[in-house]
């Protein structure tokens, strides 16, 4: 098995946990609709996270371009994938039985969630450079514009406690990121 194939297994496990946790949390909203009032922010950011994880998996297909692997590249890629799992635990924490507490928990822990969200952009830039300068340049200037928008959203989200603003920041990111992904990836590269 080549280095990329070996790494792909561990990355799949980690992002599978993030997807499972997020989908399980979303399914609770369907199972207990009477207890989901006021949790639109949590739902929107769940969608952001799911799109992010799916995009990450697609994005990492370019790892096959790397010809020289090291232990630290492995650790870096696994750490990048782990950010998504950690974000999923902040949206849907363990052991919160009180339904009202679940939505409030996300607002209280927003600084940690959005710090991880912001970190993912730094990881993303390094990840892109690991794949080669040519790969980085192929993404064009909109890559850095998108990264800047994502960082700005993260900073704004950390600074606000208003659930409605957080929800609209999530909607804005879904639209921005969705357009960028559609423009960039019409086929697997």
C-alpha beads as a LAMMPS data file, in Angstrom:
LAMMPS data file: protein, C-alpha beads

189 atoms
188 bonds

1 atom types
1 bond types

-500.0 500.0 xlo xhi
-500.0 500.0 ylo yhi
-500.0 500.0 zlo zhi

Masses

1 110.0

Atoms # bond

1 1 1 0.000 0.000 0.000
2 1 1 1.354 3.442 -0.867
3 1 1 1.640 6.283 1.672
4 1 1 -1.487 8.042 0.419
5 1 1 -3.576 4.864 0.664
6 1 1 -2.319 4.217 4.167
7 1 1 -3.136 7.748 5.332
8 1 1 -6.519 7.701 3.600
9 1 1 -7.727 4.934 5.934
10 1 1 -7.027 6.931 9.106
11 1 1 -8.413 10.159 7.635
12 1 1 -11.561 8.275 6.631
13 1 1 -12.023 7.048 10.197
14 1 1 -11.621 10.510 11.692
15 1 1 -13.911 12.334 9.287
16 1 1 -16.365 9.429 9.471
17 1 1 -16.635 10.118 13.203
18 1 1 -17.274 13.814 12.516
19 1 1 -19.956 13.028 9.941
20 1 1 -21.583 10.416 12.195
21 1 1 -21.688 12.730 15.189
22 1 1 -23.089 15.634 13.159
23 1 1 -25.715 13.520 11.389
24 1 1 -26.703 11.928 14.710
25 1 1 -27.155 15.383 16.197
26 1 1 -29.213 16.525 13.236
27 1 1 -31.340 13.400 13.484
28 1 1 -32.199 14.385 17.071
29 1 1 -33.782 17.514 15.647
30 1 1 -35.999 15.307 13.499
31 1 1 -36.736 12.865 16.298
32 1 1 -37.574 15.547 18.860
33 1 1 -39.019 18.482 16.880
34 1 1 -40.766 19.864 19.956
35 1 1 -37.350 20.352 21.568
36 1 1 -35.584 22.112 18.705
37 1 1 -37.015 25.607 19.052
38 1 1 -34.313 28.239 18.885
39 1 1 -31.695 25.862 17.526
40 1 1 -31.570 27.101 13.942
41 1 1 -28.011 28.327 14.526
42 1 1 -26.911 24.858 15.542
43 1 1 -28.586 23.353 12.475
44 1 1 -27.003 25.875 10.080
45 1 1 -23.516 25.326 11.500
46 1 1 -24.105 21.574 11.325
47 1 1 -24.692 22.015 7.597
48 1 1 -21.537 24.148 7.361
49 1 1 -19.594 21.402 9.108
50 1 1 -20.988 18.650 6.880
51 1 1 -20.144 20.609 3.732
52 1 1 -16.683 21.289 5.189
53 1 1 -16.024 17.622 5.922
54 1 1 -17.224 16.517 2.502
55 1 1 -15.132 19.231 0.844
56 1 1 -12.120 18.214 2.953
57 1 1 -12.440 14.629 1.722
58 1 1 -12.643 15.798 -1.883
59 1 1 -9.811 18.282 -1.316
60 1 1 -7.535 15.596 0.089
61 1 1 -7.764 13.565 -3.103
62 1 1 -4.915 15.825 -4.252
63 1 1 -2.676 14.215 -1.626
64 1 1 -2.001 11.580 -4.248
65 1 1 0.241 14.206 -5.892
66 1 1 2.696 14.089 -2.990
67 1 1 5.674 11.911 -3.823
68 1 1 7.775 12.432 -0.674
69 1 1 6.033 11.660 2.607
70 1 1 7.256 12.150 6.136
71 1 1 5.867 11.292 9.545
72 1 1 5.159 14.990 10.165
73 1 1 3.083 15.313 7.004
74 1 1 1.046 12.337 8.259
75 1 1 0.594 13.996 11.654
76 1 1 -0.344 17.283 10.026
77 1 1 -3.015 15.750 7.765
78 1 1 -4.451 13.724 10.656
79 1 1 -4.533 16.868 12.814
80 1 1 -6.331 18.741 10.050
81 1 1 -8.955 15.993 9.827
82 1 1 -9.277 15.996 13.617
83 1 1 -10.354 19.641 13.596
84 1 1 -13.626 18.559 11.987
85 1 1 -14.263 15.945 14.646
86 1 1 -13.517 18.433 17.424
87 1 1 -15.916 20.938 15.862
88 1 1 -18.616 18.257 15.728
89 1 1 -18.199 17.654 19.476
90 1 1 -18.765 21.340 20.165
91 1 1 -21.960 21.393 18.103
92 1 1 -23.241 18.116 19.577
93 1 1 -21.623 17.498 22.974
94 1 1 -21.852 14.317 24.992
95 1 1 -24.084 13.995 28.013
96 1 1 -26.359 17.019 27.744
97 1 1 -29.782 15.672 28.587
98 1 1 -31.584 18.984 28.900
99 1 1 -32.838 19.909 25.411
100 1 1 -32.653 23.651 26.045
101 1 1 -29.070 23.238 27.230
102 1 1 -27.934 21.790 23.882
103 1 1 -28.579 24.995 21.931
104 1 1 -27.206 27.218 24.702
105 1 1 -24.066 25.073 24.923
106 1 1 -23.138 25.844 21.319
107 1 1 -23.518 29.583 21.939
108 1 1 -21.410 29.379 25.128
109 1 1 -18.714 27.303 23.398
110 1 1 -18.776 29.348 20.188
111 1 1 -15.286 30.802 20.819
112 1 1 -13.768 27.307 20.875
113 1 1 -15.806 26.197 17.844
114 1 1 -14.939 29.262 15.769
115 1 1 -11.286 29.177 16.857
116 1 1 -11.133 25.644 15.414
117 1 1 -13.012 26.883 12.332
118 1 1 -10.415 29.670 11.912
119 1 1 -7.547 27.218 12.484
120 1 1 -8.897 25.054 9.688
121 1 1 -8.070 27.841 7.221
122 1 1 -4.459 27.974 8.389
123 1 1 -4.255 24.198 8.121
124 1 1 -5.832 24.456 4.683
125 1 1 -3.173 26.846 3.389
126 1 1 -0.329 24.670 4.699
127 1 1 -2.044 21.565 3.298
128 1 1 -2.310 23.245 -0.088
129 1 1 1.359 24.193 -0.048
130 1 1 2.316 20.619 0.895
131 1 1 0.632 19.507 -2.329
132 1 1 2.987 21.802 -4.249
133 1 1 3.300 25.365 -5.381
134 1 1 1.741 24.481 -8.719
135 1 1 -1.347 23.153 -6.934
136 1 1 -1.524 26.294 -4.786
137 1 1 -1.281 28.567 -7.831
138 1 1 -3.881 26.519 -9.733
139 1 1 -6.500 27.562 -7.175
140 1 1 -6.199 31.204 -8.198
141 1 1 -6.731 34.368 -6.210
142 1 1 -10.260 33.372 -5.197
143 1 1 -8.774 30.740 -2.923
144 1 1 -7.195 33.421 -0.741
145 1 1 -10.311 35.611 -0.957
146 1 1 -12.443 32.688 0.247
147 1 1 -9.954 32.014 3.037
148 1 1 -10.102 35.658 4.114
149 1 1 -13.900 35.598 4.158
150 1 1 -13.875 32.428 6.250
151 1 1 -11.457 33.961 8.748
152 1 1 -13.537 37.143 8.948
153 1 1 -16.665 35.094 9.640
154 1 1 -14.829 33.181 12.369
155 1 1 -13.676 36.402 14.078
156 1 1 -17.149 37.957 13.877
157 1 1 -18.711 34.776 15.234
158 1 1 -16.322 34.659 18.187
159 1 1 -17.214 38.253 19.065
160 1 1 -21.009 37.929 18.971
161 1 1 -23.293 36.155 21.386
162 1 1 -26.399 36.732 19.304
163 1 1 -27.681 33.458 17.959
164 1 1 -29.435 35.072 14.990
165 1 1 -26.212 36.749 13.809
166 1 1 -24.330 33.468 14.163
167 1 1 -27.003 31.764 12.091
168 1 1 -26.742 34.345 9.286
169 1 1 -22.947 34.152 9.324
170 1 1 -23.341 30.406 8.789
171 1 1 -25.778 30.941 5.923
172 1 1 -23.368 33.437 4.347
173 1 1 -20.504 30.936 4.624
174 1 1 -22.615 28.128 3.162
175 1 1 -23.408 30.298 0.141
176 1 1 -19.842 31.589 -0.296
177 1 1 -18.236 28.194 0.134
178 1 1 -20.868 26.438 -1.987
179 1 1 -20.252 28.829 -4.898
180 1 1 -16.484 28.463 -4.604
181 1 1 -16.631 24.667 -4.465
182 1 1 -18.960 24.576 -7.471
183 1 1 -16.730 26.905 -9.500
184 1 1 -13.536 25.073 -8.640
185 1 1 -14.551 21.433 -8.746
186 1 1 -16.754 20.499 -11.612
187 1 1 -14.899 17.188 -11.726
188 1 1 -12.481 15.241 -9.542
189 1 1 -8.940 16.427 -10.210

Bonds

1 1 1 2
2 1 2 3
3 1 3 4
4 1 4 5
5 1 5 6
6 1 6 7
7 1 7 8
8 1 8 9
9 1 9 10
10 1 10 11
11 1 11 12
12 1 12 13
13 1 13 14
14 1 14 15
15 1 15 16
16 1 16 17
17 1 17 18
18 1 18 19
19 1 19 20
20 1 20 21
21 1 21 22
22 1 22 23
23 1 23 24
24 1 24 25
25 1 25 26
26 1 26 27
27 1 27 28
28 1 28 29
29 1 29 30
30 1 30 31
31 1 31 32
32 1 32 33
33 1 33 34
34 1 34 35
35 1 35 36
36 1 36 37
37 1 37 38
38 1 38 39
39 1 39 40
40 1 40 41
41 1 41 42
42 1 42 43
43 1 43 44
44 1 44 45
45 1 45 46
46 1 46 47
47 1 47 48
48 1 48 49
49 1 49 50
50 1 50 51
51 1 51 52
52 1 52 53
53 1 53 54
54 1 54 55
55 1 55 56
56 1 56 57
57 1 57 58
58 1 58 59
59 1 59 60
60 1 60 61
61 1 61 62
62 1 62 63
63 1 63 64
64 1 64 65
65 1 65 66
66 1 66 67
67 1 67 68
68 1 68 69
69 1 69 70
70 1 70 71
71 1 71 72
72 1 72 73
73 1 73 74
74 1 74 75
75 1 75 76
76 1 76 77
77 1 77 78
78 1 78 79
79 1 79 80
80 1 80 81
81 1 81 82
82 1 82 83
83 1 83 84
84 1 84 85
85 1 85 86
86 1 86 87
87 1 87 88
88 1 88 89
89 1 89 90
90 1 90 91
91 1 91 92
92 1 92 93
93 1 93 94
94 1 94 95
95 1 95 96
96 1 96 97
97 1 97 98
98 1 98 99
99 1 99 100
100 1 100 101
101 1 101 102
102 1 102 103
103 1 103 104
104 1 104 105
105 1 105 106
106 1 106 107
107 1 107 108
108 1 108 109
109 1 109 110
110 1 110 111
111 1 111 112
112 1 112 113
113 1 113 114
114 1 114 115
115 1 115 116
116 1 116 117
117 1 117 118
118 1 118 119
119 1 119 120
120 1 120 121
121 1 121 122
122 1 122 123
123 1 123 124
124 1 124 125
125 1 125 126
126 1 126 127
127 1 127 128
128 1 128 129
129 1 129 130
130 1 130 131
131 1 131 132
132 1 132 133
133 1 133 134
134 1 134 135
135 1 135 136
136 1 136 137
137 1 137 138
138 1 138 139
139 1 139 140
140 1 140 141
141 1 141 142
142 1 142 143
143 1 143 144
144 1 144 145
145 1 145 146
146 1 146 147
147 1 147 148
148 1 148 149
149 1 149 150
150 1 150 151
151 1 151 152
152 1 152 153
153 1 153 154
154 1 154 155
155 1 155 156
156 1 156 157
157 1 157 158
158 1 158 159
159 1 159 160
160 1 160 161
161 1 161 162
162 1 162 163
163 1 163 164
164 1 164 165
165 1 165 166
166 1 166 167
167 1 167 168
168 1 168 169
169 1 169 170
170 1 170 171
171 1 171 172
172 1 172 173
173 1 173 174
174 1 174 175
175 1 175 176
176 1 176 177
177 1 177 178
178 1 178 179
179 1 179 180
180 1 180 181
181 1 181 182
182 1 182 183
183 1 183 184
184 1 184 185
185 1 185 186
186 1 186 187
187 1 187 188
188 1 188 189
